[in-house]
C-alpha cells in the first residue's frame, strides 16, 4: 500500500503537526510505503535529516497559509501512484489542493491536529469571523469530501463540532503517541545535566514545549512561585524555544519572590538530552489552555513519569482516569491545586502513579500500534 501525506511543512520548530507526520511514517507497518509532499523550500536544512521520501515544492507564497502553485499540478500528475492520501491540518492550502486535485478519484482523510478546537473561536474572535469566509466555500467541503476526519481522541472529536454550526463529516479516532526511548538512561540523564547542570541532585518538575501563552507557562510559574517556600527542595525546569521572547516577563514574579534561581531555562532539548530530562524529572507539567493531544505528555508516560495536566489537554481525562497523572482546570487556582496535590502525595503514592504512567502509555499511546490505524482505513476503503 502506498500512502501520500500532504502537509505545509516538516519543520520541527512548528511543533505538533510536523512531529505527528514524522511519527506516522517512522512507525508505519511493514508493507506500507509512505511519501510526503510539502511546500517547504527544498533547500531547508531540516529536510536533509528526514528518513523518508519528501517532495518539497516550495518556497511557499505568502497569503493562504503556505500556498504553492506547483502543488495542484503535482497532485494531479502523481495521484494514481497512491492508494490513499492524508491531509495534515486545516485552514491551509494543502487541504484545498487535495480536494481540487484528487477528490472523488483517490480516497483521502484529514487530520485537523486540533485546528478545529473552539478555543481559537474564543481566544481570537476576529480571526474566527474571518474563517467563516473560508469555511463555507472551501474548508467545510474539504472535510465533507474526506472518507474520514481523524481526531486524536474522543474529546477532540466532540470539541470540533462546537467551532461552526455547519459540521457534517465522518469522524474517526486515531490516537497518536510515541515509542519508549531506547538507550541507556544514565548517559541520557548526563546529556540533560550537561544542558541544565543546576538541577543535578535536585528534585524538579519539567515543562517541555514551546514557551507560549497557549501552553499556560505563566500559570505554571506563578503556581510554582507560591509553592516554592513550602517545598524548598523542588525546582522547575522550563525547557523549550521562546519564539515570543516571553521569558523576561515570566521571570519577574520569581525574581520578586526570590526564587528565580530555582527556575531553569535550558532552551530546546533534543535527542538524549530530551529523554534524559523526562527520566530525571519527578513529574511532567503541561497546563495548556488548548492541546488537542500533547505528544510531550505521551513521551513522559513512555518514561514512566507522571503527568500534571490542565483539563484543556484533550487526553488529560483518560490519563487521570488511569491514575497516571493529575488534572485540574487551566486557571491560576487550578494549576496551584495541581502542584499542591502532587506534593501532598506520599513517596509510595507517587511511585504508584509512575507505575500507572508506564501502563497507560503501553495501552493507549504506543505508536508501534497506533500507526497501523491509518493504513487500515484505506484497506477498508479498497475492500
C-alpha positions in Angstrom: 0.0 0.0 0.0 1.2 3.5 -0.9 0.1 6.5 1.1 0.8 10.1 0.5 1.0 12.6 3.4 0.3 16.2 2.4 1.5 18.9 4.9 2.5 22.5 4.8 5.9 21.9 6.4 8.0 19.3 8.1 10.0 22.0 10.1 10.3 20.5 13.6 10.1 24.0 15.1 6.4 24.2 14.1 5.7 21.6 16.7 2.9 19.0 16.8 1.8 18.6 13.2 5.3 18.1 11.8 6.1 15.7 14.6 2.9 13.7 14.0 3.8 13.2 10.3 7.2 12.0 11.2 5.9 9.5 13.8 3.2 8.1 11.5 5.8 7.4 8.8 8.6 6.3 11.2 6.4 3.6 12.8 4.3 2.7 9.8 3.6 -1.1 9.5 5.7 -3.3 7.1 4.4 -3.2 3.6 3.2 0.4 3.8 5.2 2.8 1.6 4.8 6.4 2.6 5.8 9.6 0.8 5.3 13.3 1.9 4.7 16.4 -0.2 5.2 19.8 1.4 5.6 23.4 0.3 8.9 23.7 2.2 11.8 25.2 0.4 13.8 22.2 -0.8 17.0 23.9 0.4 15.8 23.8 4.1 18.5 22.1 6.2 16.0 20.0 8.2 14.9 18.2 5.1 18.3 16.6 4.8 17.7 14.6 8.0 14.3 13.3 7.0 14.5 9.5 6.7 11.6 9.1 4.1 10.9 10.4 0.6 9.8 14.1 0.6 8.7 16.2 -2.4 9.4 19.8 -1.4 7.6 22.1 -3.8 8.4 25.5 -2.2 9.4 28.0 -1.3 5.8 28.9 -0.3 4.0 32.0 -1.3 2.6 34.4 1.4 -1.2 34.6 1.8 -3.4 31.5 2.2 -1.3 29.5 4.6 1.7 28.1 2.7 0.3 28.1 -0.8 2.4 26.9 -3.8 1.3 27.0 -7.5 3.2 23.7 -8.0 1.1 21.6 -5.6 -2.1 21.0 -7.5 -0.3 20.1 -10.8 2.0 17.7 -8.8 -1.0 16.0 -7.1 -2.8 15.6 -10.5 0.3 14.1 -12.1 1.0 11.7 -9.2 -2.4 10.8 -7.8 -2.6 7.4 -9.5 0.5 6.2 -7.6 -1.2 6.2 -4.2 -3.9 4.2 -2.5 -4.8 6.9 -0.1 -3.9 10.5 0.9 -3.6 12.0 4.4 -4.1 15.8 4.7 -2.5 17.2 7.8 -4.1 20.4 9.1 -7.0 22.7 8.1 -7.1 26.4 7.2 -4.2 25.6 4.8 -3.8 25.5 1.0 -2.8 21.8 1.2 -6.4 20.7 2.0 -7.9 22.8 -0.8 -5.3 21.4 -3.2 -6.1 17.8 -2.3 -9.8 18.4 -2.6 -9.4 20.0 -6.0 -6.8 17.6 -7.4 -7.9 14.2 -6.2 -11.3 14.4 -4.6 -13.5 11.6 -5.8 -10.5 9.8 -7.5 -8.4 8.7 -4.6 -9.7 8.4 -1.0 -8.3 10.9 1.4 -8.5 11.6 5.1 -8.0 14.8 7.0 -6.1 15.1 10.3 -7.1 18.6 11.8 -4.5 18.3 14.6 -6.5 20.4 16.9 -7.1 23.2 14.4 -10.9 22.9 14.8 -10.8 23.4 18.6 -13.3 26.1 19.8 -10.5 27.6 22.0 -9.5 29.6 18.9 -13.0 30.8 18.4 -13.0 32.5 21.9 -9.3 33.4 22.0 -9.3 35.1 18.6 -12.9 36.1 17.7 -11.8 38.4 14.8 -9.8 35.6 13.2 -12.7 33.2 13.7 -15.1 35.5 11.9 -12.6 35.7 9.0 -12.5 31.9 8.9 -16.2 31.8 8.1 -15.4 33.1 4.7 -13.1 30.1 4.1 -15.3 27.6 5.9 -18.4 27.8 3.8 -16.9 27.7 0.3 -13.7 25.6 1.0 -12.9 24.1 4.4 -16.3 22.5 5.1 -16.2 20.8 1.7 -12.7 19.6 2.1 -13.8 17.8 5.4 -17.1 16.7 3.9 -15.3 15.1 0.9 -12.9 13.2 3.1 -13.6 9.5 3.7 -12.7 10.2 7.4 -11.8 13.1 9.5 -9.3 11.9 12.0 -9.2 13.0 15.7 -6.6 12.0 18.2 -9.2 11.3 21.0 -12.9 11.4 21.6 -12.6 14.8 23.4 -11.1 16.4 20.3 -13.8 15.0 18.0 -16.5 16.4 20.3 -14.9 19.8 20.6 -14.6 20.2 16.8 -18.4 20.3 16.5 -18.5 23.4 18.6 -16.5 25.7 16.3 -19.0 26.0 13.4 -22.7 25.2 13.3 -22.2 23.6 9.8 -20.3 20.4 10.6 -21.1 17.2 8.8 -18.2 14.7 8.3 -17.2 11.2 9.1 -15.2 11.2 12.3 -12.7 8.5 13.4 -10.4 8.4 16.3 -6.7 7.7 15.5 -4.6 8.1 18.7 -1.0 9.4 18.4 1.8 8.8 20.8 5.5 7.8 20.7 7.6 4.8 21.5 9.7 4.2 24.6 13.2 5.7 24.4 16.0 3.3 23.6 19.5 3.5 25.0 21.0 3.7 28.5 19.1 6.1 30.8 22.3 7.1 32.6 24.0 8.8 29.6 20.7 10.4 28.6 20.4 12.0 32.0 24.0 13.1 31.8 23.2 14.8 28.4 20.4 16.6 30.1 22.5 17.7 33.1 25.1 19.0 30.7 22.4 21.3 29.3 21.0 22.1 32.8 23.7 21.5 35.4 22.0 23.4 38.2 19.4 20.7 38.8 21.8 17.8 39.2 20.9 16.2 42.6 17.7 18.3 42.8 14.0 17.3 42.6 12.3 19.1 39.7 9.1 19.4 37.7 9.5 19.6 34.0 7.8 21.6 31.3 9.0 20.7 27.8 7.5 22.5 24.9 7.2 26.0 23.3 7.3 28.9 25.8 3.9 30.0 24.6 0.9 31.7 26.1 -1.3 28.9 24.9 0.7 26.5 26.9 -0.1 28.2 30.2 3.6 28.8 31.1 2.6 31.8 33.2 0.2 29.8 35.3 2.8 27.1 36.0 5.4 29.6 37.0 3.0 31.6 39.3 1.9 28.3 40.9 5.5 27.3 41.5 6.4 30.7 43.0 3.5 30.2 45.5 4.6 26.7 46.3 8.3 27.2 46.4 8.6 28.5 50.1 6.8 25.4 51.3 8.8 23.0 49.2 12.5 24.2 49.2 13.9 21.0 47.7 11.8 21.3 44.5 12.9 23.2 41.3 11.1 23.8 38.0 12.7 23.3 34.5 11.1 25.3 31.6 12.6 23.6 28.5 11.8 24.8 25.0 12.2 27.5 22.5 10.9 31.0 23.3 9.6 32.4 19.9 7.6 35.1 21.6 10.5 36.3 23.7 8.3 35.9 26.8 10.9 34.7 29.3 11.8 38.1 30.8 8.2 38.8 31.6 7.7 35.3 33.0 10.7 35.6 35.3 9.5 38.7 37.1 7.3 37.0 39.7 10.0 34.6 40.6 12.6 37.4 40.9 10.2 39.4 43.1 9.7 36.3 45.3 13.4 35.5 45.5 13.1 32.0 43.8 14.3 32.8 40.3 17.4 30.6 40.8 15.1 27.6 41.2 13.5 28.0 37.7 15.8 26.9 34.9 15.7 27.6 31.2 17.9 25.2 29.2 16.2 26.0 25.8 15.1 23.4 23.3 16.2 19.9 24.3 16.6 17.2 21.6 17.7 13.6 21.4 19.3 12.2 24.5 19.0 15.5 26.4 15.3 15.5 25.9 14.8 11.9 27.1 17.2 12.5 29.9 15.1 15.4 31.1 12.0 13.2 31.2 13.9 10.4 33.0 15.4 12.8 35.6 12.2 14.7 36.3 9.8 13.9 39.2 6.8 14.7 37.0 5.9 16.5 33.8 3.6 19.5 33.8 1.5 20.9 30.9 -1.2 23.4 32.0 -2.2 24.3 28.4 -5.3 26.4 27.5 -5.7 24.2 24.4 -3.9 21.0 23.5 -5.5 18.6 21.0 -3.2 15.7 22.1 0.1 16.6 23.8 2.9 14.5 22.4 5.2 15.5 25.2 2.7 14.1 27.7 2.9 10.7 25.9 6.7 10.9 25.9 6.7 11.5 29.7 4.4 8.5 30.2 6.8 6.4 28.0 9.5 7.2 30.5 7.3 6.2 33.4 6.8 9.8 34.6 3.5 11.0 36.0 1.9 14.0 34.2 0.2 17.0 35.7 -2.2 18.4 33.1 -4.9 21.0 32.7 -8.3 19.9 31.6 -7.8 21.5 28.3 -5.3 18.9 27.3 -7.6 16.6 25.4 -6.1 13.3 26.7 -6.0 14.5 30.3 -9.2 12.9 31.4 -8.0 9.5 30.0 -4.7 9.8 31.9 -6.3 10.9 35.1 -8.8 8.0 34.9 -5.9 5.6 34.5 -4.3 7.0 37.7 -1.2 8.1 35.6 -1.4 11.7 36.5 -3.4 14.6 37.8 -5.8 17.0 36.1 -7.1 20.4 37.1 -8.6 23.5 35.4 -6.5 25.8 33.3 -6.8 28.7 35.8 -4.4 30.2 38.4 -6.3 28.4 41.2 -6.5 25.2 39.2 -2.8 25.0 38.4 -1.9 25.9 42.0 -4.1 22.9 43.1 -2.4 20.7 40.6 1.1 21.3 42.1 -0.3 21.2 45.6 -2.0 17.8 45.1 1.3 16.4 43.7 3.5 17.4 46.6 0.9 16.2 49.1 1.2 12.6 47.7 3.4 10.3 49.7 6.5 8.7 48.1 4.7 5.4 47.8 1.7 7.1 46.1 4.0 8.9 43.7 5.6 5.5 42.9 2.2 4.1 42.1 1.3 6.9 39.8 4.7 6.4 38.0 3.9 2.7 37.5 0.4 3.6 36.2 2.0 6.0 33.8 4.0 3.3 32.0 1.0 1.0 31.9 -1.2 3.9 30.5 1.4 4.5 27.8 1.5 0.9 26.6 -2.3 0.6 26.5 -3.0 3.9 24.8 -0.1 5.8 23.2 2.4 3.3 21.8 2.9 4.4 18.2 4.1 1.0 17.1 0.4 0.0 17.4 -1.3 3.4 16.7 0.5 3.9 13.4 -1.3 0.9 11.9 -4.7 2.6 12.1 -4.3 4.9 9.1 -3.4 2.2 6.6 -6.2 0.1 7.9 -8.7 2.8 7.0 -7.5 2.8 3.4 -7.6 -1.0 3.3 -11.3 -0.9 4.3 -12.0 1.6 1.5 -10.4 -0.7 -1.0 -12.5 -3.8 0.0 
